Amino acid sequence: MTMNTSPGKHLDELPFTGHRMPLLFIGHGSPMNGIEDNEFSVQWKQLGQEIPMPSAVLVISAHWLTRGTHITAMDFPKTIHDFGGFPKALFDVEYPAPGNPKLAAEAKRLVTSTEVGLDHEWGLDHGTWTVVRHMYPEANIPVLQLSIDYHQPERYHYELARELSALRNKGVLIIGSGNMVHNLRMIDWSRAHEPEFGFDWAVEMNDRFKELIASHQHDPLIRYDSLGTAAHYAIPTPDHYFPLLYILGLQAKDEHATFFNDKAVMGSITMTGVKISRG
């Protein structure tokens, strides 16, 4: 891999691209997807080749939960191996993408609804690097993470995201990384090697989420706890769902959603991804 050692550009120095960068929500699933060439990671690689080359990538990962909202602001974020029980090969992975402190400061300036902290301790957790290393294997594009204030309600995340929309016209690719349906307590490990299997409630809820996303009905997605029993099974805790709300909050009225990796695995997790763009 090559590493970009030059500092990132100030947002005002980045050229207006004439178009908005698309938005991505990615169902990241198992950390092993970070080193496996499977149908999910192959699709992530394809996305990296299809969309315009970004000036930077900003990821909202389900695995950085904080009190308050923070953004990584170091020159070179570390690769975080925030998991256990996996092969050594996964722990050996380093993704040496640069950061962009000036872009972090610009994102902080754009958000006026809350104070955004500039973080120099976190790095890139597996919700970020397992996906982005397939999209941009040269690690030569700056990558930042925005934390999830886990003490705030759903609408806070949706509204905060809207304040970051100016970044899209400056070539910044914004990715939400989680899973629409994510219930670890109900995983059927006996189905781990089956290509596709979802419990009825998981498939029902995944389809319902897609229907609402496709028809631009964001309010029921924000108030997901009003969608019935299946939603409570699908989202027992909102950590992996919150990244989707950031992407929906950034969606413009003239943009449409398409879906990829639309499969359930091990009964209670869906890998469904969303691409939002004008096309």
N, C-alpha and C positions, 0 to 999 in steps of 0.2 A: 504494500500500500504506500501511496505517497501522502505527504502531509503538507498542507498549506501553512507556511510559517509567517505570512504577511498578515497584519492586522486587518480585521473586517472594515468595510466602509461604513461611514456615518449614513443614516437613513437618507438624509438630505442629499448625500452624494451619490446615492443609488439612482440610476436612471428610471424615469417613468416609463414603464414597459408598453403602455398603450393597451394593455389587457390585464384582467385580474388573473392571478394564479388560481388554479382550482383548489378546492378543499378536499381533504381526505379524512375519513374515519376508517381506521384499520383494526380489525379484530386480530389481536396479536397472538392469543392462545398460549401454548406452551413455549417456554424459553428455547426448547430444542428447535423450534422453527427458525431460530437465528443461525443455525449451522446446517440445517437440513435443506436439501433441494427437493422440496415437495410441491404439491399443487398450490399451496398458499404462498410460499416464498417465491416461487416462479412468477406468480401474479404480481407480487410486490416489485420484483425486478422489472417486469414488463411495464408497470406503471412509471417507474423511474425513467424508462426509455421513451414513453409516450408523451408525458407532460413536459412543458417547457422547463429548461434547466433553471433551477432556482438560484437566487443570490444567497439565500440562507434557508434553513429549515427550522421551524419552531414547532416543538412537539408538546402536547398536553398528554402526559402519560398517567395511567391509572396508578402507577407505583411511586408517585411523589405526592404524598398527602401531607399537608402542613396546616399550621394555624397562621392565617394570613396568606397573602398571595406573593410569590417570589419568582424571580426569573434568574437563570444561570447567567453569570456575568464575567466568567473567567476567560482567559485567552485559550486555554486548552482543557476542556472538561475531561475528567477521568471516566473510564469505563467501569460501571458499577455492576458487580455480579450479585444481585440481590435475590438469591434463590439458594436452595440446598437440595442435595440428593440427585444431582445430575452428573453426567460424565465429566471427567477432567477437561476434555476437549472444549466444553462450553465455558469453563472457568478460564481457559487459556486465551479466549478471544479478547483482543483489544481493538477498539474502534477509535482511532486517533484523530477524529475530525476536530478542527479548530472551533473555538467559540467565536463570539463577536460582542465584546463589551459595549461598543458604541451602539449596536443595534438593541442590546438589552436596555440601555439607557433611554433609547427612543421609545421602546415599548412601554417602559415605565412612565414616560412623559405622556404617552397617548391615553393611558388609563387614568381617568380623573375620579372615578367612583370610589376608589380605594387606594391606599398606599401600596405600591409594589416594591418589595424588597429586592435589592441586587445581591444575589447569592454567589459566594465563592467557595462553597464547600461541597455541593451535591455532585453534579456531573451528568452522565447519561446512563439511566437505568435500563433494565432489559425491555421495558415497554417502548423504549426509543431505539436502542442500538440493534436489537434483534430484527427490527423492520428496516431501519434506514441503511444498514450495511448491505442489504440486498438491493436497495434502490440505488445507492451511490457507493459502490464498493471501493472507490479510490479514496474515500474519506477526505476529499478536498473541498467540500462545501461546509461552511459554518453550520453547526447544529446547536440550538438552544432548547432548554426546557422551561415551560411555565408550570408552576406547581398548582395543585388543586387545594384550595382552602376547604378542608373537610368539615369545617364547623359552620359553613354557610349553606343555605337552602339551594334548591335546584335553579331557581330563577336568577340568583346571583351569578352563577356561572354562565348562563345564557346571555345575560345582559353585559357582563364584563367582556365577553368575547367580541361583542359588537364594537367595542371601543378600539379593537385591534385591526379593524378592516382596512385602514390605510396601508398596512404592511403588504397587503396582497397586490397592490398596484406598484409596489417596489420590488417585486420578484420573490417575496418571501412565501414559501410553501408552508402552510399551517396544517398540521396533522394531529388528530385526536387518536390516541392509541388505547384501546380497552377491549371490551366485548359487549355487544348488545345484551346477550343473555349470558350470565356468568354466575353459576351456582356451584362452587367447588364442593360443598357438602353433599351434593346429590350426584356427583360424577359416578358413572358406571365404569369402573376400571376394567371390567371384563370385556368391554367394547373398545378398549384403547387402540386396537389394531384394525378395527373396522373402518372403512373409508368414510362412512357417514351413518350416524345414528343420533336421533334426537327424541327425547321424551315428547309426548303429545303437547304438553304445556309449553315446552321450549319452542317447538315448531310453530304452535299457535301464536305465541307472543312475538317471535321473530317476524312472522308474516304480518302481524298487526303493526309492529314498528315500521316495517317497510312500507306498508300502505299509508301510514300517517306521514312518513318522510316524503314519499313520492307525491303526495297531495298537498305538501307544504303546510300541514296541520301541526304546528309546533306546540301549541298550548297543551294538548293532551300528552305530548311527549315530555314536556316539562313537569306536568302533574301525573307522572306515570303511575303513582300509587293509587290513582282513581280508575285504573284500567282493569281492575278485577284480580281474582286469585292468581291467575297465571302470571301476572306482572310481579306479584310478590315472590313467586318461585323464581322468576327470571332474574329479579334484582333484589336479592336478600340484603345486600349492601350496595350502595350506589357508586363505589369507587371506580368500577370498570364501565359504568354507564355515563358518568359525568363528562368524560372526554367527548362523547357524542353531542352533548348539549353545547359545547364550545363550537363545534363545527356547524351545528344548526343555527346558532346565534350569529354566525358570520355569513350565512347564506343570504344572497340578494334575491329580490323578487323575480328577477329575470333569469334565475339559475335553476337548473334541474338536477335531480339526483339519479344516478345509476348505481347498480349494485354489483359486487364481485365477491368471490370466495364465499358464496352464499350456501354454507353448509353447517350443520350441527355436528359436533363431535362428542363422544363419550356421554351422550344423553343430555347434558345440562349446560353446554357451552356452544355458542354459535360464533363462527368465524366471519360472519357477514361484514363486508366493508362497504363504504359509501364514497362515491366520488361526486362532488358537486361542482358544476361548471355551467357555462352558457351553452355548451355543445349538447 
